Amino acid sequence: MEMDFKGRVAIVTGAGGGLGRQHALALAARGAKVLVNDLGSGVHGEGGSVSPAQAVVDAIRAAGGEALANGASVTDFEAVQAMVQQAIEAWGRVDILVNNAGILRDKSFSKMDLADFRLVLDVHLMGAVHCCKAVWPHMLAQNYGRIVMTTSSTGLYGNFGQTNYGAAKLAQVGLMQTLALEGAKHHIHVNALAPTAATRMTEGLMPEEVLAALQPEAVVPAMLVLAHESAPTRTILCAGAGSFEAAHITLTQGIHLGVGPTVPEQLAARLAEVTDRAGEQVPPSGAAQGTLEVGKALAARA
């Protein structure tokens, strides 16, 4: 079955270049009307111009698709609301939001200025929050929506020199988890994509032959799967170089030790049992942790 987006309206942020550009082109090629958002700033967030977004729009139109350019900063909620309104006025709905906008301000934590930490959080996390908040009422009203967060292996597993980026990227997963629960009955599916791709943000970080394998186009199929009407929800897909994986936040079975003065020592002695991954679960919601813990406590009393 061909993955079709005809009749769908998509907003892709940070779509003037790199991965976002490929996302926008791919959605348009499969029939979606695409609002191409890009502030047109440098990789560190400096400057701004709508021309990168317009260039992508021109490419989509040249190929016979429908697209509009938008230069809003995702850090400005009023501008984001106006961006969503632009799509609504042009096409009457918003079906898909791909939160892709981001910047880097890499430094080891000891040398990092807090302003650089805050700015990266503002763009990645609050940018995603602003966009989700602006599209949410429209998706609720139409009883349909697909939201794709862009997380990162840095957020999931860490990467030297990227505390700000990692914190912002894992926060998007936390946002996804609860939005997916709140959106479920309204057919709003919320997922996260962890891409490995060669873009302006990775130049100089990897050898040439590695960069050659990590073309942004190779990540796009995962985005299309997460943005499609057949998409799962609360799923973290990893993608790079034509390979695809899933990441999970799991909960081990653990042990019950009760309450008492020697519990710290017992816990230290039996920590390997607590971290043993045999029988671990992917909780359906945060309540699963409490359910597991109280269940073990009650069983110990019986």
C-alpha positions as CSV (number, residue, x, y, z in Angstrom):
1,M,0.0,0.0,0.0
2,E,1.5,3.3,-1.0
3,M,1.7,5.9,1.8
4,D,-0.5,8.7,0.7
5,F,-0.9,12.2,2.3
6,K,-3.5,13.6,-0.2
7,G,-5.8,16.0,1.5
8,R,-3.6,16.4,4.5
9,V,-2.1,19.6,5.7
10,A,1.4,19.5,7.4
11,I,3.5,22.1,9.2
12,V,7.2,21.3,9.4
13,T,9.4,23.6,11.5
14,G,13.0,24.2,10.8
15,A,12.3,23.1,7.2
16,G,14.6,25.5,5.3
17,G,17.4,23.1,5.1
18,G,18.8,19.7,6.3
19,L,16.4,17.2,7.7
20,G,13.4,19.5,7.8
21,R,13.7,20.3,4.1
22,Q,13.7,16.6,3.3
23,H,10.6,16.1,5.5
24,A,8.7,19.0,3.8
25,L,9.7,17.8,0.3
26,A,8.7,14.2,1.0
27,L,5.3,15.1,2.5
28,A,4.6,17.4,-0.5
29,A,5.7,14.7,-3.0
30,R,3.1,12.3,-1.4
31,G,0.3,14.8,-1.7
32,A,0.3,16.9,1.5
33,K,0.0,20.7,1.5
34,V,3.0,21.9,3.5
35,L,3.6,25.0,5.5
36,V,7.4,25.3,5.5
37,N,8.6,27.1,8.6
38,D,12.1,28.3,9.1
39,L,13.5,31.3,10.9
40,G,16.5,31.2,8.5
41,S,19.0,31.6,11.3
42,G,22.5,30.0,11.5
43,V,23.1,26.7,13.2
44,H,23.7,28.5,16.5
45,G,20.5,30.5,16.2
46,E,21.9,33.8,15.0
47,G,20.3,36.0,12.4
48,G,17.1,35.2,10.4
49,S,15.6,35.2,6.9
50,V,12.5,33.7,5.4
51,S,14.5,32.9,2.2
52,P,15.5,29.3,3.1
53,A,11.8,28.5,3.7
54,Q,10.8,30.2,0.4
55,A,13.4,28.2,-1.5
56,V,11.8,24.9,-0.3
57,V,8.4,26.2,-1.1
58,D,9.6,27.1,-4.6
59,A,11.0,23.5,-5.0
60,I,7.7,22.0,-3.9
61,R,5.7,24.2,-6.3
62,A,8.0,23.5,-9.2
63,A,7.3,19.8,-8.6
64,G,3.5,20.5,-8.7
65,G,2.9,20.6,-5.0
66,E,1.2,23.1,-2.7
67,A,3.3,25.0,-0.1
68,L,3.6,28.2,1.9
69,A,6.6,29.8,3.6
70,N,6.7,31.0,7.2
71,G,9.5,32.7,9.0
72,A,8.3,32.5,12.6
73,S,10.6,31.8,15.5
74,V,9.2,28.8,17.4
75,T,10.3,30.6,20.6
76,D,7.6,33.3,19.9
77,F,4.2,31.8,20.8
78,E,2.2,34.6,19.1
79,A,4.2,34.1,15.9
80,V,3.6,30.4,16.1
81,Q,-0.1,30.9,16.6
82,A,-0.1,33.2,13.5
83,M,1.8,30.5,11.6
84,V,-0.9,27.9,12.4
85,Q,-3.6,30.4,11.5
86,Q,-1.8,30.9,8.1
87,A,-2.2,27.2,7.4
88,I,-5.9,27.2,8.6
89,E,-6.8,30.2,6.4
90,A,-5.1,28.7,3.4
91,W,-6.2,25.1,3.7
92,G,-8.8,24.9,6.5
93,R,-7.1,22.4,8.8
94,V,-3.8,21.1,10.2
95,D,-3.3,17.4,10.3
96,I,0.4,17.0,10.8
97,L,3.0,18.8,12.9
98,V,6.7,17.9,12.6
99,N,8.6,19.6,15.4
100,N,12.0,19.8,13.7
101,A,13.4,23.3,14.5
102,G,16.6,23.3,16.6
103,I,19.9,24.9,17.3
104,L,23.2,23.8,18.9
105,R,25.3,25.6,21.5
106,D,27.8,22.8,22.3
107,K,30.3,23.1,25.2
108,S,31.2,20.9,28.1
109,F,29.0,21.7,31.1
110,S,31.8,23.2,33.2
111,K,32.4,25.8,30.4
112,M,28.8,26.3,29.3
113,D,27.1,29.7,29.8
114,L,23.7,29.3,31.3
115,A,22.3,31.6,28.6
116,D,23.3,29.0,26.0
117,F,21.7,26.2,28.1
118,R,18.5,28.2,28.4
119,L,18.4,29.2,24.7
120,V,18.7,25.6,23.5
121,L,15.9,24.5,25.8
122,D,13.8,27.4,24.6
123,V,14.2,26.5,20.9
124,H,13.9,22.7,21.2
125,L,11.5,22.2,24.1
126,M,9.4,25.4,24.3
127,G,9.5,25.6,20.5
128,A,7.8,22.2,20.4
129,V,5.4,23.1,23.2
130,H,4.4,26.3,21.4
131,C,3.7,24.5,18.2
132,C,1.8,21.7,19.9
133,K,-0.3,24.2,21.9
134,A,-1.1,26.1,18.8
135,V,-2.3,23.1,16.7
136,W,-3.9,21.2,19.6
137,P,-7.3,22.9,19.6
138,H,-7.6,22.4,15.8
139,M,-6.7,18.8,16.1
140,L,-9.2,18.3,18.9
141,A,-11.9,20.0,16.8
142,Q,-11.3,17.8,13.8
143,N,-10.8,14.7,15.9
144,Y,-7.5,13.9,14.1
145,G,-3.8,14.8,14.4
146,R,-0.3,13.5,13.9
147,I,2.5,15.1,15.9
148,V,6.2,14.1,15.4
149,M,8.7,15.3,18.0
150,T,12.4,15.3,17.0
151,T,14.3,13.7,19.9
152,S,18.0,12.6,19.7
153,S,20.3,9.8,20.7
154,T,22.0,12.6,22.8
155,G,18.8,13.0,24.8
156,L,18.2,9.2,25.0
157,Y,21.8,8.1,25.8
158,G,24.0,11.2,26.3
159,N,26.8,12.8,24.3
160,F,29.8,14.7,25.6
161,G,29.4,18.5,25.4
162,Q,25.7,18.5,24.8
163,T,24.0,18.8,28.2
164,N,21.7,21.5,27.0
165,Y,20.7,19.7,23.8
166,G,20.3,16.4,25.5
167,A,18.1,17.8,28.3
168,A,15.9,19.5,25.7
169,K,15.7,16.4,23.5
170,L,14.7,14.0,26.2
171,A,12.2,16.6,27.5
172,Q,10.4,16.2,24.1
173,V,10.0,12.5,24.8
174,G,8.3,13.4,28.1
175,L,6.1,15.8,26.3
176,M,5.2,13.1,23.8
177,Q,4.4,10.5,26.4
178,T,1.6,12.6,28.0
179,L,0.3,14.3,24.9
180,A,-0.1,10.8,23.4
181,L,-2.3,9.8,26.4
182,E,-4.3,13.0,26.3
183,G,-4.8,12.9,22.5
184,A,-5.7,9.2,22.2
185,K,-9.4,9.4,22.3
186,H,-9.3,12.2,19.8
187,H,-7.3,10.2,17.3
188,I,-4.2,12.4,17.9
189,H,-1.1,10.3,17.7
190,V,2.1,11.7,19.1
191,N,5.5,10.1,18.4
192,A,9.2,10.9,18.5
193,L,11.9,10.5,15.9
194,A,15.6,10.2,16.8
195,P,17.5,10.9,13.6
196,T,21.1,10.3,12.8
197,A,21.8,12.6,9.8
198,A,24.5,14.7,8.2
199,T,23.2,18.3,8.3
200,R,24.7,21.7,9.1
201,M,24.4,20.7,12.7
202,T,26.7,17.7,12.3
203,E,29.3,19.2,10.0
204,G,32.8,18.8,11.4
205,L,31.7,16.3,13.9
206,M,32.2,13.2,11.8
207,P,34.5,11.8,9.1
208,E,33.5,12.4,5.5
209,E,32.7,8.7,4.7
210,V,30.4,8.6,7.7
211,L,28.7,11.8,6.7
212,A,28.2,10.4,3.2
213,A,26.3,7.4,4.7
214,L,24.1,9.7,6.9
215,Q,22.1,11.4,4.2
216,P,19.0,13.2,5.7
217,E,16.8,11.5,3.1
218,A,17.5,8.1,4.8
219,V,15.7,9.4,7.9
220,V,12.5,10.5,6.1
221,P,10.8,7.1,5.9
222,A,10.5,7.0,9.7
223,M,9.0,10.5,9.8
224,L,6.4,9.5,7.1
225,V,5.4,6.4,9.1
226,L,5.0,8.5,12.3
227,A,3.0,11.2,10.4
228,H,0.7,8.9,8.5
229,E,-2.9,8.0,9.4
230,S,-1.6,4.5,10.1
231,A,1.0,5.8,12.6
232,P,1.4,4.2,16.1
233,T,1.4,6.5,19.1
234,R,3.9,6.9,22.0
235,T,6.7,5.4,19.8
236,I,10.3,6.5,19.6
237,L,11.7,5.6,16.2
238,C,15.4,5.9,15.6
239,A,16.7,6.2,12.0
240,G,19.9,6.8,10.2
241,A,21.8,5.6,7.1
242,G,18.8,3.5,6.0
243,S,18.5,1.6,9.4
244,F,15.6,1.8,11.8
245,E,15.3,1.0,15.5
246,A,13.0,1.7,18.4
247,A,14.0,3.1,21.8
248,H,12.0,2.3,24.9
249,I,11.9,3.7,28.4
250,T,11.5,0.6,30.5
251,L,10.7,-0.5,34.1
252,T,12.4,-3.5,35.6
253,Q,10.6,-5.9,37.9
254,G,12.7,-4.9,40.8
255,I,12.4,-6.1,44.4
256,H,10.5,-5.3,47.6
257,L,12.6,-4.4,50.7
258,G,10.0,-2.7,52.8
259,V,10.8,0.2,55.2
260,G,13.4,0.1,57.9
261,P,16.8,1.3,59.1
262,T,18.8,-1.3,57.2
263,V,17.0,-0.8,53.8
264,P,19.8,1.4,52.4
265,E,22.4,-1.3,53.0
266,Q,20.1,-4.0,51.7
267,L,19.4,-2.0,48.5
268,A,23.1,-1.4,47.9
269,A,23.8,-5.1,48.4
270,R,21.0,-6.2,46.0
271,L,21.2,-3.4,43.4
272,A,22.0,-5.9,40.7
273,E,18.6,-7.5,41.3
274,V,16.9,-4.1,41.0
275,T,18.6,-3.3,37.7
276,D,18.2,-6.9,36.2
277,R,16.3,-6.4,32.9
278,A,14.7,-9.8,32.9
279,G,10.9,-9.3,32.7
280,E,11.1,-5.5,32.3
281,Q,8.1,-3.7,30.9
282,V,7.4,-0.7,28.8
283,P,4.8,1.0,31.0
284,P,1.5,2.1,29.4
285,S,1.6,5.3,31.6
286,G,3.4,6.6,34.6
287,A,0.8,4.9,36.9
288,A,2.5,1.5,36.1
289,Q,5.4,2.3,38.4
290,G,3.1,2.9,41.4
291,T,1.0,-0.1,40.5
292,L,4.1,-2.4,40.5
293,E,5.4,-1.0,43.7
294,V,2.2,-1.2,45.7
295,G,1.5,-4.6,44.3
296,K,4.8,-5.9,45.6
297,A,4.2,-4.2,49.0
298,L,0.8,-5.8,49.4
299,A,2.1,-9.2,48.3
300,A,4.8,-9.0,50.9
301,R,2.2,-8.4,53.6
302,A,0.1,-11.4,52.6
